Amino acid sequence: MKPIYSGKAKTIYEYDEDKVLIEFRDDITAGNGAKKDVKKGKGYLNALISSELFKILEESGVKTHFIKYIEPNKILAKKVEIIPIEVIVRNIAAGSLCKRYPFKEGQELKEPIVQFDYKNDEYGDPMINEDIAVNLDLATREELKEMREIALKVNDILKKYFDKKGIILVDFKIEIGRCKDGLVVADEISPDTMRLWDKETRDILDKDVFRKDLGDVIAKYKIVAGRLGIIKKEDNYV
Ligand code: 5GP
């Protein structure tokens, strides 16, 4: 199969006219590719965790591109046209929110913040508003409204789900695509794209471990998969 796109951590192959195969590689990057490494087992863990979260969303009535998990590090998904907007939802202040505004790291937000970033490496993924998105022809007003609704629904579902597993969903980023079924959640939902903290200890269980050099990032992703009950004791992919 020929790759149709290769990004920083995933390669997309055309499977047939309306499906793609997404390969999660072991590459890990931060700061728009400024920091790079390869971590064995990362592709497997992110494909596995993403698959589980897509299943949870589907079961709760959110449409996604997910079709099935293919062991160890691939998913079969519907072919979509990705809208180049990163939809970020925040429950607790962290990361760029604290760099740009006077929020304290770890501060609980009064209500979730939905933020749109323009997915564009050349411009450093700048935050945009609806008027900018419409004028750049990224999406229509109706789509932007629906994207906000989808993001808040995903937040509601995943926040409750992680809470039951002893994990705080601090924030996350999703990408949304257009397909025959309308707008669907696409790309990945993994510890690469979420901030996850242990509920008791506030231990960091996501890519910030790599971004900030806090230790063994794979060990943390394994904790997440373990809490979700999806990692097999006998597996040797990590
Ligand atoms: P922040 O804006 O604080 O850097 O990120 C907010 C949330 O969105 C974090 O969970 C972060 O992982 C995710 N996020 C934002 N932009 C990106 C991106 O370009 N790539 C990835 N993997 N995650 C992102």
Residues whose N, C-alpha, C, O or C-beta is under 5 A from the ligand:
A	BS01	5GP	I88 A94 G95 S96 L97 D171 F172 K173 D192 T193 M194 R195
